[in-house]
Amino acid sequence: MATQKLKSLAYIGTFGISAFITGTYFERKFSPQHNLKNPQDSPIFSTVFAATAVSPVPSETNVGRISQIMKYGFPGLDNVRSFDNFVLSYDKRNRVAHWVFEHITPECCKPNDQVDRALSEFTPDESIHPFFRSLNSDYYKSGYDRGHLAAAGNHRVTQKMVNQTFLLSNMAPQVGVGFNRDSWNRLERYVRRLTRTFKNVYCCTGPLYLPRKEANGKNYVKYEVIGANHVAVPTHFFKVVVCETKDGQFEMESYVMPNQVISDDTPLTSFMVPPETIERAAGLLFFDNIARSKFSKINHKKN
Ligand SMILES: *[C@@H]1O[C@H](CO)[C@@H](O)[C@H](O)[C@H]1NC(C)=O
């Protein structure tokens, strides 16, 4: 039966994103033909600039880098903050970012003796109003990791870049063992490895707070909050990745993982969901500046 298949195939199905999944998705994902083990397969700069509060780098350099990172569109415009090598939109109510955006290149990821993440410290982001800022004390004894949204390993060019990924505005409460330190990390490493094939990899990462059906048959969004600042614990996290091919085509991959212990042998492809599903759930539009017809592949499938 379909229910049976759903249970065995996808974590996602069991954790509530199904509410957002269109018929098309079910068709695609759970049709017998689809084998998971063997997948076939602007004007906004003023806003960004004004929001730049952290790095006193020469503004021209920074604006150039930001326009590169955000070349294919901002997913949303709420409290956008730019750092040396990534851009973030901050959700003041949940005290976690809405999204972070990275442009990942081979140069950003290659080992560099000049930087050491062990020298970085988790630091409250002073550019955020104290009412909305998360603190280390919020995470202390919460049982959750301070999980990077923009991964430290994607920013190895300077120590300052790595340091900026340790700002608490780039953190979200993540289950440690089995998620942040395991399967989520596996996904981050996979995205990093894409730079071996593609010169330009764009990655948008963020939290989701997805509804679940309760015993009375109604859907509720329920999530824990931690610490004195009530930092929201996302139910899921997403990554939408776009790779630019040499001939100017684009390939997109989009993933949703539940913020739970995930078995290490669960293939990453089983977390793929259509980008539209994430857009609806997150209230964001990804890579809006690229016509969807320009994507030669979406989630390994010919578009
Ligand atoms: C990185 O962070 C550490 C720890 O806060 C600090 O000692 C160091 O000076 C920072 N380095 C740079 C280049 O910002």
The ligand as a Tripos MOL2 file, in Angstrom:
@<TRIPOS>MOLECULE
LIG
   14    14     1     0     0
SMALL
NO_CHARGES

@<TRIPOS>ATOM
      1 C1         38.7970   35.0450   14.9640 C.3       1 LIG1
      2 O1         38.1650   34.8160   16.2010 O.3       1 LIG1
      3 C2         39.0680   34.6200   17.2830 C.3       1 LIG1
      4 C3         38.2390   34.2160   18.4770 C.3       1 LIG1
      5 O2         37.2530   35.1710   18.7620 O.3       1 LIG1
      6 C4         39.8680   35.8790   17.4850 C.3       1 LIG1
      7 O3         40.7940   35.6860   18.5460 O.3       1 LIG1
      8 C5         40.6070   36.2060   16.2190 C.3       1 LIG1
      9 O4         41.2790   37.4430   16.3700 O.3       1 LIG1
     10 C6         39.6440   36.3020   15.0570 C.3       1 LIG1
     11 N1         40.4040   36.4660   13.8450 N.am      1 LIG1
     12 C7         40.0690   37.3460   12.8960 C.2       1 LIG1
     13 C8         41.0080   37.4680   11.7540 C.3       1 LIG1
     14 O5         39.0630   38.0380   12.9490 O.2       1 LIG1
@<TRIPOS>BOND
     1     1     2 1
     2     1    10 1
     3     2     3 1
     4     3     4 1
     5     3     6 1
     6     4     5 1
     7     6     7 1
     8     6     8 1
     9     8     9 1
    10     8    10 1
    11    10    11 1
    12    11    12 1
    13    12    13 1
    14    12    14 2
@<TRIPOS>SUBSTRUCTURE
     1 LIG1         1 GROUP 0 **** ****
